[in-house]
Structure formats: C-alpha cells, structure tokens
Amino acid sequence: MIFEDISKIASIPIEERVDYIGDKRKRAYDKDRFRSNMMLNPLNLKHLNSIDSSSADMITLNLEDAIAPSRKREALYNIALFLSHLEDSQSFIIIRTNPINEGGDREIAFLNDFAFDAIRIPKVVDSSDISKALSLLSDDKELHISLETAQAFQNLSQLRIDERLTTANLGILDLLTSLGLSQDIVKIGNPTIDYILSKFLVDAKSIGIRPISFMFQKYSDIDGFKEWCKREKMMGFETKACMGPAQVKVVHEIFASTYEELQRARDIKELFETNSAKGINGFMDSRYGFIDEPIYRDALLVLENKRGRYE
C-alpha cells in the first residue's frame, strides 16, 4: 500500500491535494511482459493505493469517460498525489487522458514530470492528434492510443509517425458506434467482430505497434471472459484489457505459454542448431515433423516472449 491510512487523504479538500504532492519516483518498468491491462478509476482511493502491489502487467488510470466532468480535476489531482508517493510498482503504469483537444493537452502538461510509463489518448482521428500529444509528452514516456473512431481504424497503418507510439487499445464499443453498428453484434463467432479484431491485429503488428484487445464489460461473466481470451489468443493477441483482478488472473492463465509449448520451442531450437552446424537446415523429426528455418524462428519467438507460468 502507498499510504497506511487513506482516510486522511479523503479528508483533504480537492484543491489542497496538490499541496501534499511528494517527491518519490518509481523506477521505469523493466519487464517485457504485457498480458493484462487493468483499468482503474482514480476516484477510488482504495484502488489507487494498491497499485504498488497489483499483479496486473499494465495499469491504466482512467481520466476519460468513466469520470464525470465535475470530478475530472479531483481524479487528476488524485493521480498526481499517489504517483508522487509511489516508490515502486511491478506494473507498467499508463494514464488515459481526455481527448487531446478536450483537456488532454492540459492533463499531459500537468502530469509530465511525475513518474509513470505512458500516456494514452482516446478518440484519435488522424496523425495530427499523435503529433500534438508527442510534442507535449516528455521523451522518457511512451504514447499509447485508443482506437475508437472509424477514421483511425481505417488508417492505423499511417499513425505511427514516431517510435514512441508503441501501443494501440481497441475500444470496440465506441468504434462500433462510429461505424454505425450495434454493440449487440459483439458475440464470439460474429464475422464482423472477427474481421475488426483481425484487421486491428494485423495492421498494428505490421507497423510495430502492440495491439491490446477490447475490454469485456460483463465483469461477473467469468466464463464468457475466458472464451473471449481463448479466441483472441488463438487469433494471435497477447494482451487483453481487464476490469479488475479477477479478469487479470484469467488473462495470465490463458495468455501464458504452457510448459508443453515452451518445451517444444526449446527442443526445436536445439535440434535446428545441432543440424545447422552440420550444414542441414531442413530435416524431419519424429516428434515435430519437418523443421526448417521458419519453424526455428517461430520457436525463438516463443522463447523470447516467454509469458509462461513455468519459465
């Protein structure tokens, strides 16, 4: 916990919370593991107080649509206060601002000097939004985007104008509204949803952006959430948005590499390298079938990502 007693924080008037800002700076996230991205509401002080002990790989502190306009300043000051007393965290910490021309620019300017890992801007339309955000953001932080508009969905491949743009989050409900489609079509096996997920995944991967799949809103439907995670892993996704610790746990279980997957990759790596040293780059194996350089490169990718519980 960041503070032993958050009741004292809650009693401080909103405008005075900036007077209690500390000087702590958490170290930058140094892991290469991004399975879960858990959204937190910064009006909930209990949730903010636990970001130093969360098991989520990524935590997004949300200033946008879950916060009423009358309370956005309160949420902003809460984030600043808790970050300034945060000494360490096992999570990659992101702040989701409001749209860049609807207060997001001022939020980035206010938060820039605090210790977190990325800013996420919503409702991106074109590269001008990216350019403006990058001009405000300090060089040591990443830029993430929420893909929620028809224009951004169509032109994702043109948005990476700087290597600091590393990640895109699929906001599927807003995207469907932008496309004039009903949210009722968000069902496993719906071909339109499969197309949206596939296009988003391939477009993002083709330009070196990490794609994060959408948030499943039915928090109590764990079985339904598991089915979406299994389908998205099958499609090639590696990261899923989460609403809380229960969903984080499911994501970590499903998106992990299994012992069998890791062992297969290790075996193929050893077999290929042994044969390659003899000048043989394509051969049959009794367990894994034909092995050549593309199969070897895939094994290396599995071992490099190593998201397993068994490594």
N, C-alpha and C positions, 0 to 999 in steps of 0.2 A: 504494500500500500504506500502511496506517496505521502499522504497525511495520516497521522494516527487518529485524528478526530475531525471529520469533515463537517460536523455540526457548526464548528467555529467559522468555516468558510461560508456556509449557507447563511450565517447571520450577518455577513459583511454586505453593506449596500452595494448594488451592482457597480455604480460609478466609482466606488472606492476600491474595488478589487485590484485595479491596476497598481494601487499603492503597495500591494503585498507581493508583487512580482519578485521572484528570486533570481539567483544567478547560476543555477545549475544548468548543465548542458549534457544531455545524454550523448553517448558515442554514436556514430553513424552505424546503421545496420550493416553487418558484415557477413551475412549468410547469403547463400544462393538458393534459397528455398521459398517459394511463393505459391503455396497451395490454397490457403484461405485468406480472404479479405473481409474482415468483420467490420460492419458499420456500427458506430456508436453515436448516441445523441449527447452532445456536450452540455445539455441542460441537466443531465442525470449525473450528479456529482459522484455518486457511488460507482458508476461505470468509469468515469474519468479517473477515479482514484485507484483503479485496479489495472491500468494499462501497463504498469511496470511488472505485472505478474501474469499477463494474459498468454495463453498458448497459441493464439492466432498468429500466423506468419505476418499478416498485414492488418493494421487497424486504420480505419478511415473515420476521422472525426468530422461529422456532417454539419455544415453550416447552412445547407441549402433548403430543400423543400420540406424537410421534417420540422423546420424551425419557423414559427410564426414571425412575421416582420417585426412585431413589437418586442421580440425577445432575441433578435439576432445579435445585438450588442452584448447582451448577457452571455450568450453562447461563445462569442468571440473572446470576451474577457476571461471566461472560464478556461478556455483552451490555453490562453497565454499564461494564466496563473498556474495551472497544473503542469504545463510543459516546463515552466521556469523552475519548478521544484523536482522535476523528474531526473534522477541520477542515472538510471539505466532501464532498458527495456529489451526484451527478446523479440519484439515486433518491429516491423517496418512501419513507421507512422506517417500517415497521409492526412492532409486537411482538405476537405472538399469545400471549396468556396461557393459563393453565389456566381451566376454568370458574370463574365469579365466586365461587361458594361452595365451591370446591375448591382454594383457594390463589390464584386470580386476583386477588382483592381485595388480598392482601398484595403480590403482584407489581406491581400498578399503583401502590400506595403507595410501594414501594421505587424504582420507575423514574421516577416522575412528574417529577422535576427534571432528568432527562437530556434531551438534545436528540434527539428523534425526532418523527415526524409523526402517528402514530395508534396506538391500542391496538385489537387485535381480540380479541373474546371469543367463545369457542366454546360449543356446546351451549345456545344461547339457547332459552328456552321461552316467556317472555312479557315484557311491558314492565317487570316488576319487576327483571329482570336488567339491562335497559338503564338503568333509573333508578339502580340501585346503582352501576353502572360509571361513569355520568356524575357521580355525587356524589363519586367518588374522583378522577376524571380532571381534570387541570389544563385551564383554559379554552382554552389555545392548541393543544390537540391534538384530533384527530378521533377519533370512535369508529366502529369497524367491527365487524361481526358475522359469524360463521359460521352459515349456515342449514343445520342438520343434524338438526333434530327435526321430527316431524310437526306439532307444535303451532305452531312458528314458521313452517313452510311454509304452513300454513293461514291464519295470522294476520299475515303480513308487513305488510300494509297498516296494521295497528294499532300497529306497533312504533316508528314514528318519532315519538317524543314530544319530541324536541329536534333542532334543526338540526345539532348536532354529530354526530349519527348520519348518516353520509354514504354508507356502502358496505356491501353485503352480499355475502358469498362463498358460493357454492353448494358445500356438502360433500356431494356426491351419494351417496357410498358409505354414509356414516353416515345420511343421510336415507332411503335405501332400506331399511336395517336397521330404522330407526324405523317405517317404513311396513309392515314385514313382507314386503318384496320382495327377491328375489335380486339380487345385484350382477351376475349373468350377463346381465341384460337391458340393461346399458349397451352398446348397439350402435347405430350410426348407422342411422336409419330406424325404430327401435323407437317405436311411437306413444306408449307410456307415458313414455319418456325425452323425446320431443318435447314432450309435454304438460307435464312437470315444468319443462323449460327455458323453454317459452313462458310458463307461469304465473309463474315466478320473474321473468323479464324484464319482463313487463307490470306485475306487482304492484310491483316495485321502481321502475320508471320512473314509475308513476302517483303515487308519493309522493316523487319526487325523490331516490331512492337509486341509487347506481351499482351495477349488478349485475355481478359477476365470475363467469364460468363456471368449471366444476369442473376439478380437476387430473387430467390424463391420466397414469395410473400407469405405463404401459408405456414407460419412458423411451427405450429403444432403438428403438422403433417410430415413427420419424420420419414415415413415410408415413401411418400411422394418425393421428398427431397432426395432420398437415396437413389430413386430411379432416375431422376434428372442427373445426378452426379455420375452414375454409371454410364448413362448415354453420352454425356459430354466427355467423359474420359475416353470412351470408345471413339468419339469423333476426333480426339486429339487435344482437347483442352487440358490444361494443367492447373488452372486456378479458378476458383468459384467464389462469388460474393456470398457472404453469410450474414444472418441477422443476430446471431448470438452464439454462445459457447457450444450449445447442443449441435448446431449446424457445423461449427468448426470441427468438432470431433468426428462427425460423419465424413466431412471432406478429407480430413487427414487419413482416415481409414481407407477410403475409396481411391483417392488420388495417390496413395503411396504405391511405390513399386513393391511387389511381393518378393518373398525370398526366392521363389522359382524364377521370376523374371530377371532378378539380379544375378542369380547363379548361371542362368542361360547366357547372359551377356558376358559374364566372366569366362565361361567355357569357350564361347565363340572367339573372344579376344585372344585367349591363349592358343587355341587351335589355329587361328589365322596367322598369328605372329610366328608360330612354330613352323608352319608350312611356308609362309612367305620368306622366311630365312633360307629355305631350300629352293626358292625360286618358283614356288607353286602358289598362285593367287586365286585359284578356283578348284574346289575339291568336294567330294561327297563325304558326309559324316553320318554314321548310323543313327545318331540321336536327333540331329538338327537338319538333316537334308543337305542340300547344296549350299556351300558357303563361299562367298566371293567378297570383293571389296565393299560393295554396297551393304551387304549383311554385316560386315565387320564395322563399318562406320555407324550403323544403327546401334550395334552393341556398345560402341564407345559413347554414343549419345545417351543411352540408358544409364551407363555408369557415371557419366558426367553429371546428369541431372540428379541421380540417386536420391529420390524422395522417399525411399523405403523406410519402414519401421525397423528393418533388420540390418541396416548397414553398420 
